[in-house]
Amino acid sequence: MKLSLLLAEVEVHLAEEPLKIGKYSFDSRLFLGTGKYKTNEEMVACLEASGTQLVTVAVRRVDLNDKSDASFLNHIDLSKYKILPNTAGCYTAKDALRTARLAREALDCDLIKLEVLSDEKTLLPEPIHTLEAAEILVKEGFTVMVYTSDDPIMARRLADLGVASVMPAGSPIGSGQGVLNPNNMRIILETIDVPVIVDAGVGTASDAALAMELGVDGVLLNSAVAQAKDPVAMAIAMKQGVTAGRFAAFAGRIPKKLYANASSPMEGLMAPSPRSS
């Protein structure tokens, strides 16, 4: 019994192990965006409810020098949350590099979420410009977390460049479809050594749980919470979904089988009594 309790404590410790991204460490494996909320107060409530410690800010969509109460950035408690500036809205490596450098200067932070998009309709990552920008930012000393497709080869090339985290899309941004290609995620996890964070496509808590069950290191989302009917309730659900998925990944699910398998052992059962006439 004592051995069982000890093993259980070890598993709990592993499941709660902090996530290390470069020189940074996070207890929460749920990362949240700051866009699309109805009010700044709603955003703050969702951040609190989610338990997140890292929040993304689209640099091109906010005035980093605005110190007024109107700026949502000034509602984020920097003693609780680390800011992850991102290059959302950039369609070339040149634009992404300029945006990343601006963010580092304004926020005094080397963290950057690199996004270089291909077009406005699909919002899929542009691979050539993403690789180009990632290589330069790594050389300039940024801690680069990079949004990419779920292509294992692309993930490997980014990891080889020295990025701190690879962030494959589960499905298109804001689509709410969850992880459409779990096999690719598994291959990515087997191929690279840096943290893998599912970024984009999560729609509800079960999507987050299933992503974590694959073995990924974290989940980043925005629309699923900000555009839910009850954003705060969904933030709580996402927190619990990520935790449940993480524990399930360590617990190890039973194999899927085509036919039934009795829960109780069949050996030793008494033969059925003959029916009375």
C-alpha positions, -999 to +999 in steps of 0.1 A: +000+000+000+028+024+009+045+016-024+013+024-043+010+057-025+046+066-033+041+058-070+010+079-071+029+108-056+056+104-082+030+105-110+014+136-095+048+153-093+054+145-130+020+158-140+025+190-121+061+195-133+067+231-144+069+237-182+103+252-191+105+274-223+140+287-227+149+304-194+113+308-184+092+284-162+054+281-159+033+260-136+002+264-158+002+247-192-027+267-205-018+300-223-044+325-231-049+353-257-061+387-249-082+395-280-119+395-288-132+400-252-163+422-248-146+443-220-113+446-203-130+434-171-141+402-188-106+396-200-091+400-166-118+377-151-110+350-177-073+352-171-078+348-134-102+319-138-080+300-163-050+300-140-027+310-169+006+326-163+015+335-199-008+358-220-004+367-256-006+403-270-008+411-307+018+438-310+004+452-343-030+456-328-021+476-296-004+508-289+024+497-265+030+533-255-006+539-245-007+543-207-043+551-204-071+530-188-085+524-223-056+501-232-063+465-223-026+460-218-027+483-187-053+460-171-030+430-171-013+425-137+024+419-146+030+405-112+008+376-121+012+372-158+041+371-182+034+389-215+040+370-247+040+395-276+032+380-309+036+390-345+000+383-355-010+401-387+024+398-403+027+382-438+064+386-444+096+378-425+105+415-428+073+426-410+076+399-384+112+409-376+103+446-373+073+438-350+094+415-328+121+440-323+095+467-315+080+445-289+114+437-272+122+474-270+088+485-257+082+456-232+118+449-223+113+412-229+130+387-252+100+364-254+082+364-288+055+343-304+064+343-341+036+342-366+040+348-403+008+341-421+002+332-457-031+349-464-060+365-447-086+338-455-069+307-442-045+323-417-022+294-423+015+299-416+038+309-444+066+283-441+095+299-460+091+333-443+086+316-409+119+297-412+137+329-423+124+350-394+129+323-368+165+318-378+172+356-375+153+360-342+172+331-326+205+346-336+194+379-321+188+363-287+150+361-287+132+333-269+112+322-299+079+303-297+068+298-333+034+291-348+035+266-376+015+239-393+013+203-380+039+192-406+066+172-387+093+181-411+087+218-406+086+213-369+120+196-370+136+223-391+124+249-367+136+230-337+170+226-354+172+264-357+171+266-319+136+279-312+124+276-276+090+260-285+072+247-316+035+256-317+017+235-344-019+244-352-044+218-342-067+232-369-072+266-385-072+296-362-106+303-346-122+272-363-129+253-331-123+220-347-098+207-322-068+186-333-076+173-367-044+153-373-033+136-340-010+113-359+011+143-371+012+156-335+025+122-323+052+123-350+063+158-340+065+147-304+087+118-313+109+140-336+118+171-316+131+178-281+117+213-275+083+219-259+053+213-283+023+236-276-009+232-296-018+266-309-051+274-327-083+254-333-093+245-298-130+249-294-139+235-260-124+218-230-125+183-245-103+195-274-078+208-249-079+175-229-075+154-260-045+175-272-028+171-238-035+133-239-014+131-270+015+142-249+019+178-259+034+202-234+007+229-234-022+246-252-026+281-263-061+295-272-081+326-274-114+325-293-127+294-275-128+314-243-133+350-255-162+340-278-179+314-256-214+322-243-199+323-208-162+331-212-154+328-175-170+294-172-152+283-203-119+296-189-124+274-159-133+244-181-102+249-202-080+249-170-096+216-159-094+201-194-057+208-197-051+193-162-072+163-169-055+156-202-021+160-187-029+134-159-045+111-184-013+112-206+007+100-176-019+075-165-019+057-198-052+048-214-064+012-221-060+000-257-090+004-280-106-029-289-132-039-314-151-063-291-162-062-255-139-072-227-155-080-194-145-057-165-146-086-140-125-118-145-144-147-160-123-173-143-138-190-112-174-181-120-199-208-110-216-225-139-251-213-145-279-233-128-301-252-152-335-236-157-363-251-138-392-264-158 
